[in-house]
Amino acid sequence: MIFWYVISSVLLGLLLFFPTRKFIMAMAINKLQRKENRDATAEEKEKIKKSSTVYAAFVSFTFAFLYNKFVMFKYFGRF
């Protein structure tokens, strides 16, 4: 049961990671462009991509593990 919990949490985290990273990156680039009133350079975009990768990984995997914990507890009781 724990094996299934870990595998399903990791798969859900991976599925959520890429759209989450893209969303965070788009919001950060738009904020920078609005603030600076110019287009972002390639260096700035690369820096934003690195930081958004860390944030997206944290958010998506935390959500995946907590969500699966809730689902496992609700439908299978304590495991």
Backbone atoms as SQL, in Angstrom:
CREATE TABLE atoms (id INTEGER PRIMARY KEY, chain TEXT, resi INTEGER, resn TEXT, atom TEXT, x REAL, y REAL, z REAL);
INSERT INTO atoms VALUES
  (1, 'A', 1, 'MET', 'N', 0.821, -1.191, 0.000),
  (2, 'A', 1, 'MET', 'CA', 0.000, 0.000, 0.000),
  (3, 'A', 1, 'MET', 'C', 0.867, 1.257, 0.000),
  (4, 'A', 2, 'ILE', 'N', 1.952, 1.233, 0.774),
  (5, 'A', 2, 'ILE', 'CA', 2.843, 2.389, 0.811),
  (6, 'A', 2, 'ILE', 'C', 3.549, 2.556, -0.533),
  (7, 'A', 3, 'PHE', 'N', 3.899, 1.434, -1.163),
  (8, 'A', 3, 'PHE', 'CA', 4.529, 1.491, -2.480),
  (9, 'A', 3, 'PHE', 'C', 3.607, 2.182, -3.490),
  (10, 'A', 4, 'TRP', 'N', 2.330, 1.809, -3.480),
  (11, 'A', 4, 'TRP', 'CA', 1.356, 2.427, -4.378),
  (12, 'A', 4, 'TRP', 'C', 1.214, 3.929, -4.081),
  (13, 'A', 5, 'TYR', 'N', 1.228, 4.294, -2.816),
  (14, 'A', 5, 'TYR', 'CA', 1.132, 5.700, -2.417),
  (15, 'A', 5, 'TYR', 'C', 2.306, 6.507, -2.973),
  (16, 'A', 6, 'VAL', 'N', 3.503, 5.980, -2.842),
  (17, 'A', 6, 'VAL', 'CA', 4.694, 6.695, -3.318),
  (18, 'A', 6, 'VAL', 'C', 4.680, 6.806, -4.838),
  (19, 'A', 7, 'ILE', 'N', 4.409, 5.711, -5.526),
  (20, 'A', 7, 'ILE', 'CA', 4.410, 5.723, -6.997),
  (21, 'A', 7, 'ILE', 'C', 3.334, 6.660, -7.530),
  (22, 'A', 8, 'SER', 'N', 2.141, 6.585, -6.997),
  (23, 'A', 8, 'SER', 'CA', 1.065, 7.445, -7.499),
  (24, 'A', 8, 'SER', 'C', 1.324, 8.915, -7.168),
  (25, 'A', 9, 'SER', 'N', 1.945, 9.184, -6.027),
  (26, 'A', 9, 'SER', 'CA', 2.269, 10.566, -5.671),
  (27, 'A', 9, 'SER', 'C', 3.332, 11.139, -6.599),
  (28, 'A', 10, 'VAL', 'N', 4.341, 10.349, -6.900),
  (29, 'A', 10, 'VAL', 'CA', 5.405, 10.811, -7.803),
  (30, 'A', 10, 'VAL', 'C', 4.839, 11.037, -9.207),
  (31, 'A', 11, 'LEU', 'N', 4.015, 10.120, -9.694),
  (32, 'A', 11, 'LEU', 'CA', 3.423, 10.298, -11.027),
  (33, 'A', 11, 'LEU', 'C', 2.534, 11.545, -11.084),
  (34, 'A', 12, 'LEU', 'N', 1.718, 11.748, -10.062),
  (35, 'A', 12, 'LEU', 'CA', 0.876, 12.945, -10.024),
  (36, 'A', 12, 'LEU', 'C', 1.732, 14.200, -9.943),
  (37, 'A', 13, 'GLY', 'N', 2.798, 14.158, -9.149),
  (38, 'A', 13, 'GLY', 'CA', 3.704, 15.299, -9.057),
  (39, 'A', 13, 'GLY', 'C', 4.351, 15.621, -10.384),
  (40, 'A', 14, 'LEU', 'N', 4.764, 14.597, -11.127),
  (41, 'A', 14, 'LEU', 'CA', 5.366, 14.823, -12.443),
  (42, 'A', 14, 'LEU', 'C', 4.353, 15.389, -13.431),
  (43, 'A', 15, 'LEU', 'N', 3.133, 14.886, -13.375),
  (44, 'A', 15, 'LEU', 'CA', 2.097, 15.406, -14.269),
  (45, 'A', 15, 'LEU', 'C', 1.770, 16.871, -13.970),
  (46, 'A', 16, 'LEU', 'N', 1.846, 17.246, -12.728),
  (47, 'A', 16, 'LEU', 'CA', 1.549, 18.623, -12.346),
  (48, 'A', 16, 'LEU', 'C', 2.745, 19.557, -12.515),
  (49, 'A', 17, 'PHE', 'N', 3.950, 19.010, -12.514),
  (50, 'A', 17, 'PHE', 'CA', 5.154, 19.825, -12.516),
  (51, 'A', 17, 'PHE', 'C', 5.282, 20.711, -13.752),
  (52, 'A', 18, 'PHE', 'N', 5.131, 20.150, -14.944),
  (53, 'A', 18, 'PHE', 'CA', 5.391, 20.900, -16.170),
  (54, 'A', 18, 'PHE', 'C', 4.407, 22.039, -16.412),
  (55, 'A', 19, 'PRO', 'N', 3.094, 21.827, -16.271),
  (56, 'A', 19, 'PRO', 'CA', 2.201, 22.979, -16.423),
  (57, 'A', 19, 'PRO', 'C', 2.367, 24.020, -15.319),
  (58, 'A', 20, 'THR', 'N', 2.686, 23.552, -14.114),
  (59, 'A', 20, 'THR', 'CA', 2.893, 24.482, -13.003),
  (60, 'A', 20, 'THR', 'C', 4.122, 25.343, -13.256),
  (61, 'A', 21, 'ARG', 'N', 5.207, 24.721, -13.733),
  (62, 'A', 21, 'ARG', 'CA', 6.421, 25.478, -14.031),
  (63, 'A', 21, 'ARG', 'C', 6.168, 26.505, -15.133),
  (64, 'A', 22, 'LYS', 'N', 5.444, 26.100, -16.152),
  (65, 'A', 22, 'LYS', 'CA', 5.146, 27.013, -17.254),
  (66, 'A', 22, 'LYS', 'C', 4.285, 28.188, -16.779),
  (67, 'A', 23, 'PHE', 'N', 3.323, 27.898, -15.917),
  (68, 'A', 23, 'PHE', 'CA', 2.443, 28.939, -15.387),
  (69, 'A', 23, 'PHE', 'C', 3.216, 29.927, -14.517),
  (70, 'A', 24, 'ILE', 'N', 4.049, 29.418, -13.613),
  (71, 'A', 24, 'ILE', 'CA', 4.836, 30.293, -12.735),
  (72, 'A', 24, 'ILE', 'C', 5.818, 31.116, -13.558),
  (73, 'A', 25, 'MET', 'N', 6.436, 30.486, -14.545),
  (74, 'A', 25, 'MET', 'CA', 7.395, 31.196, -15.386),
  (75, 'A', 25, 'MET', 'C', 6.709, 32.313, -16.187),
  (76, 'A', 26, 'ALA', 'N', 5.547, 32.035, -16.737),
  (77, 'A', 26, 'ALA', 'CA', 4.820, 33.047, -17.499),
  (78, 'A', 26, 'ALA', 'C', 4.414, 34.219, -16.615),
  (79, 'A', 27, 'MET', 'N', 3.957, 33.924, -15.407),
  (80, 'A', 27, 'MET', 'CA', 3.574, 35.005, -14.499),
  (81, 'A', 27, 'MET', 'C', 4.779, 35.856, -14.110),
  (82, 'A', 28, 'ALA', 'N', 5.924, 35.225, -13.853),
  (83, 'A', 28, 'ALA', 'CA', 7.121, 35.963, -13.456),
  (84, 'A', 28, 'ALA', 'C', 7.655, 36.818, -14.607),
  (85, 'A', 29, 'ILE', 'N', 7.635, 36.292, -15.807),
  (86, 'A', 29, 'ILE', 'CA', 8.115, 37.062, -16.964),
  (87, 'A', 29, 'ILE', 'C', 7.183, 38.236, -17.238),
  (88, 'A', 30, 'ASN', 'N', 5.880, 37.999, -17.160),
  (89, 'A', 30, 'ASN', 'CA', 4.928, 39.099, -17.368),
  (90, 'A', 30, 'ASN', 'C', 5.086, 40.182, -16.310),
  (91, 'A', 31, 'LYS', 'N', 5.325, 39.785, -15.077),
  (92, 'A', 31, 'LYS', 'CA', 5.527, 40.760, -14.000),
  (93, 'A', 31, 'LYS', 'C', 6.782, 41.587, -14.261),
  (94, 'A', 32, 'LEU', 'N', 7.854, 40.929, -14.681),
  (95, 'A', 32, 'LEU', 'CA', 9.102, 41.626, -14.984),
  (96, 'A', 32, 'LEU', 'C', 8.913, 42.605, -16.145),
  (97, 'A', 33, 'GLN', 'N', 8.223, 42.165, -17.183),
  (98, 'A', 33, 'GLN', 'CA', 8.013, 43.024, -18.347),
  (99, 'A', 33, 'GLN', 'C', 7.136, 44.219, -18.005),
  (100, 'A', 34, 'ARG', 'N', 6.123, 44.013, -17.182),
  (101, 'A', 34, 'ARG', 'CA', 5.282, 45.138, -16.764),
  (102, 'A', 34, 'ARG', 'C', 6.062, 46.123, -15.906),
  (103, 'A', 35, 'LYS', 'N', 6.871, 45.595, -15.017),
  (104, 'A', 35, 'LYS', 'CA', 7.642, 46.432, -14.095),
  (105, 'A', 35, 'LYS', 'C', 8.710, 47.237, -14.826),
  (106, 'A', 36, 'GLU', 'N', 9.406, 46.599, -15.771),
  (107, 'A', 36, 'GLU', 'CA', 10.517, 47.244, -16.477),
  (108, 'A', 36, 'GLU', 'C', 10.087, 47.960, -17.761),
  (109, 'A', 37, 'ASN', 'N', 8.876, 47.731, -18.230),
  (110, 'A', 37, 'ASN', 'CA', 8.376, 48.310, -19.479),
  (111, 'A', 37, 'ASN', 'C', 9.260, 47.967, -20.678),
  (112, 'A', 38, 'ARG', 'N', 9.712, 46.719, -20.715),
  (113, 'A', 38, 'ARG', 'CA', 10.519, 46.230, -21.844),
  (114, 'A', 38, 'ARG', 'C', 10.425, 44.708, -21.862),
  (115, 'A', 39, 'ASP', 'N', 10.882, 44.125, -22.960),
  (116, 'A', 39, 'ASP', 'CA', 10.898, 42.667, -23.050),
  (117, 'A', 39, 'ASP', 'C', 12.023, 42.097, -22.193),
  (118, 'A', 40, 'ALA', 'N', 11.809, 40.905, -21.692),
  (119, 'A', 40, 'ALA', 'CA', 12.825, 40.242, -20.887),
  (120, 'A', 40, 'ALA', 'C', 13.921, 39.690, -21.793),
  (121, 'A', 41, 'THR', 'N', 15.155, 39.763, -21.340),
  (122, 'A', 41, 'THR', 'CA', 16.277, 39.230, -22.104),
  (123, 'A', 41, 'THR', 'C', 16.344, 37.715, -21.910),
  (124, 'A', 42, 'ALA', 'N', 17.166, 37.070, -22.725),
  (125, 'A', 42, 'ALA', 'CA', 17.324, 35.620, -22.630),
  (126, 'A', 42, 'ALA', 'C', 17.932, 35.224, -21.282),
  (127, 'A', 43, 'GLU', 'N', 18.847, 36.026, -20.775),
  (128, 'A', 43, 'GLU', 'CA', 19.464, 35.741, -19.475),
  (129, 'A', 43, 'GLU', 'C', 18.434, 35.817, -18.350),
  (130, 'A', 44, 'GLU', 'N', 17.582, 36.832, -18.408),
  (131, 'A', 44, 'GLU', 'CA', 16.537, 36.979, -17.389),
  (132, 'A', 44, 'GLU', 'C', 15.546, 35.822, -17.457),
  (133, 'A', 45, 'LYS', 'N', 15.207, 35.419, -18.669),
  (134, 'A', 45, 'LYS', 'CA', 14.276, 34.305, -18.830),
  (135, 'A', 45, 'LYS', 'C', 14.879, 33.012, -18.293),
  (136, 'A', 46, 'GLU', 'N', 16.165, 32.814, -18.512),
  (137, 'A', 46, 'GLU', 'CA', 16.840, 31.609, -18.008),
  (138, 'A', 46, 'GLU', 'C', 16.879, 31.607, -16.475),
  (139, 'A', 47, 'LYS', 'N', 17.145, 32.773, -15.897),
  (140, 'A', 47, 'LYS', 'CA', 17.164, 32.886, -14.434),
  (141, 'A', 47, 'LYS', 'C', 15.770, 32.614, -13.857),
  (142, 'A', 48, 'ILE', 'N', 14.753, 33.157, -14.501),
  (143, 'A', 48, 'ILE', 'CA', 13.373, 32.938, -14.057),
  (144, 'A', 48, 'ILE', 'C', 12.994, 31.469, -14.210),
  (145, 'A', 49, 'LYS', 'N', 13.452, 30.835, -15.278),
  (146, 'A', 49, 'LYS', 'CA', 13.142, 29.417, -15.497),
  (147, 'A', 49, 'LYS', 'C', 13.749, 28.547, -14.391),
  (148, 'A', 50, 'LYS', 'N', 14.968, 28.875, -13.979),
  (149, 'A', 50, 'LYS', 'CA', 15.610, 28.104, -12.909),
  (150, 'A', 50, 'LYS', 'C', 14.854, 28.241, -11.590),
  (151, 'A', 51, 'SER', 'N', 14.482, 29.455, -11.259),
  (152, 'A', 51, 'SER', 'CA', 13.766, 29.647, -9.989),
  (153, 'A', 51, 'SER', 'C', 12.352, 29.081, -10.057),
  (154, 'A', 52, 'SER', 'N', 11.707, 29.189, -11.204),
  (155, 'A', 52, 'SER', 'CA', 10.355, 28.639, -11.318),
  (156, 'A', 52, 'SER', 'C', 10.373, 27.117, -11.284),
  (157, 'A', 53, 'THR', 'N', 11.472, 26.503, -11.702),
  (158, 'A', 53, 'THR', 'CA', 11.595, 25.050, -11.619),
  (159, 'A', 53, 'THR', 'C', 11.582, 24.593, -10.165),
  (160, 'A', 54, 'VAL', 'N', 12.312, 25.301, -9.326),
  (161, 'A', 54, 'VAL', 'CA', 12.355, 24.948, -7.900),
  (162, 'A', 54, 'VAL', 'C', 10.978, 25.145, -7.260),
  (163, 'A', 55, 'TYR', 'N', 10.359, 26.274, -7.515),
  (164, 'A', 55, 'TYR', 'CA', 9.045, 26.548, -6.934),
  (165, 'A', 55, 'TYR', 'C', 8.000, 25.549, -7.421),
  (166, 'A', 56, 'ALA', 'N', 8.013, 25.256, -8.711),
  (167, 'A', 56, 'ALA', 'CA', 7.031, 24.324, -9.275),
  (168, 'A', 56, 'ALA', 'C', 7.215, 22.924, -8.713),
  (169, 'A', 57, 'ALA', 'N', 8.458, 22.498, -8.550),
  (170, 'A', 57, 'ALA', 'CA', 8.711, 21.171, -7.981),
  (171, 'A', 57, 'ALA', 'C', 8.185, 21.100, -6.557),
  (172, 'A', 58, 'PHE', 'N', 8.459, 22.110, -5.776),
  (173, 'A', 58, 'PHE', 'CA', 7.990, 22.126, -4.391),
  (174, 'A', 58, 'PHE', 'C', 6.467, 22.100, -4.328),
  (175, 'A', 59, 'VAL', 'N', 5.824, 22.951, -5.094),
  (176, 'A', 59, 'VAL', 'CA', 4.363, 23.055, -5.054),
  (177, 'A', 59, 'VAL', 'C', 3.709, 21.779, -5.575),
  (178, 'A', 60, 'SER', 'N', 4.150, 21.290, -6.721),
  (179, 'A', 60, 'SER', 'CA', 3.475, 20.148, -7.326),
  (180, 'A', 60, 'SER', 'C', 3.673, 18.861, -6.531),
  (181, 'A', 61, 'PHE', 'N', 4.888, 18.613, -6.041),
  (182, 'A', 61, 'PHE', 'CA', 5.109, 17.386, -5.291),
  (183, 'A', 61, 'PHE', 'C', 4.495, 17.448, -3.894),
  (184, 'A', 62, 'THR', 'N', 4.493, 18.606, -3.281),
  (185, 'A', 62, 'THR', 'CA', 3.825, 18.745, -1.982),
  (186, 'A', 62, 'THR', 'C', 2.329, 18.498, -2.136),
  (187, 'A', 63, 'PHE', 'N', 1.734, 19.108, -3.148),
  (188, 'A', 63, 'PHE', 'CA', 0.315, 18.901, -3.398),
  (189, 'A', 63, 'PHE', 'C', 0.022, 17.437, -3.693),
  (190, 'A', 64, 'ALA', 'N', 0.844, 16.800, -4.520),
  (191, 'A', 64, 'ALA', 'CA', 0.607, 15.409, -4.902),
  (192, 'A', 64, 'ALA', 'C', 0.649, 14.486, -3.690),
  (193, 'A', 65, 'PHE', 'N', 1.648, 14.649, -2.835),
  (194, 'A', 65, 'PHE', 'CA', 1.746, 13.776, -1.666),
  (195, 'A', 65, 'PHE', 'C', 0.612, 14.037, -0.673),
  (196, 'A', 66, 'LEU', 'N', 0.261, 15.296, -0.467),
  (197, 'A', 66, 'LEU', 'CA', -0.847, 15.590, 0.459),
  (198, 'A', 66, 'LEU', 'C', -2.186, 15.113, -0.097),
  (199, 'A', 67, 'TYR', 'N', -2.400, 15.305, -1.385),
  (200, 'A', 67, 'TYR', 'CA', -3.648, 14.863, -2.004),
  (201, 'A', 67, 'TYR', 'C', -3.775, 13.342, -1.933),
  (202, 'A', 68, 'ASN', 'N', -2.701, 12.637, -2.268),
  (203, 'A', 68, 'ASN', 'CA', -2.763, 11.178, -2.205),
  (204, 'A', 68, 'ASN', 'C', -2.916, 10.683, -0.772),
  (205, 'A', 69, 'LYS', 'N', -2.325, 11.373, 0.167),
  (206, 'A', 69, 'LYS', 'CA', -2.500, 11.007, 1.580),
  (207, 'A', 69, 'LYS', 'C', -3.978, 11.123, 1.965),
  (208, 'A', 70, 'PHE', 'N', -4.615, 12.200, 1.537),
  (209, 'A', 70, 'PHE', 'CA', -6.033, 12.397, 1.816),
  (210, 'A', 70, 'PHE', 'C', -6.871, 11.309, 1.157),
  (211, 'A', 71, 'VAL', 'N', -6.594, 11.003, -0.091),
  (212, 'A', 71, 'VAL', 'CA', -7.367, 9.992, -0.817),
  (213, 'A', 71, 'VAL', 'C', -7.163, 8.612, -0.202),
  (214, 'A', 72, 'MET', 'N', -5.928, 8.260, 0.105),
  (215, 'A', 72, 'MET', 'CA', -5.652, 6.953, 0.703),
  (216, 'A', 72, 'MET', 'C', -6.338, 6.826, 2.068),
  (217, 'A', 73, 'PHE', 'N', -6.293, 7.889, 2.864),
  (218, 'A', 73, 'PHE', 'CA', -6.914, 7.842, 4.186),
  (219, 'A', 73, 'PHE', 'C', -8.432, 7.728, 4.058),
  (220, 'A', 74, 'LYS', 'N', -9.006, 8.466, 3.113),
  (221, 'A', 74, 'LYS', 'CA', -10.455, 8.477, 2.969),
  (222, 'A', 74, 'LYS', 'C', -10.980, 7.123, 2.490),
  (223, 'A', 75, 'TYR', 'N', -10.323, 6.535, 1.506),
  (224, 'A', 75, 'TYR', 'CA', -10.858, 5.309, 0.912),
  (225, 'A', 75, 'TYR', 'C', -10.278, 4.012, 1.484),
  (226, 'A', 76, 'PHE', 'N', -9.092, 4.080, 2.081),
  (227, 'A', 76, 'PHE', 'CA', -8.483, 2.841, 2.556),
  (228, 'A', 76, 'PHE', 'C', -8.211, 2.860, 4.057),
  (229, 'A', 77, 'GLY', 'N', -8.634, 3.890, 4.749),
  (230, 'A', 77, 'GLY', 'CA', -8.386, 3.986, 6.169),
  (231, 'A', 77, 'GLY', 'C', -6.916, 4.267, 6.448),
  (232, 'A', 78, 'ARG', 'N', -6.483, 3.966, 7.625),
  (233, 'A', 78, 'ARG', 'CA', -5.062, 4.162, 7.947),
  (234, 'A', 78, 'ARG', 'C', -4.232, 3.150, 7.178),
  (235, 'A', 79, 'PHE', 'N', -3.093, 3.631, 6.700),
  (236, 'A', 79, 'PHE', 'CA', -2.196, 2.689, 6.015),
  (237, 'A', 79, 'PHE', 'C', -0.802, 2.813, 6.530);
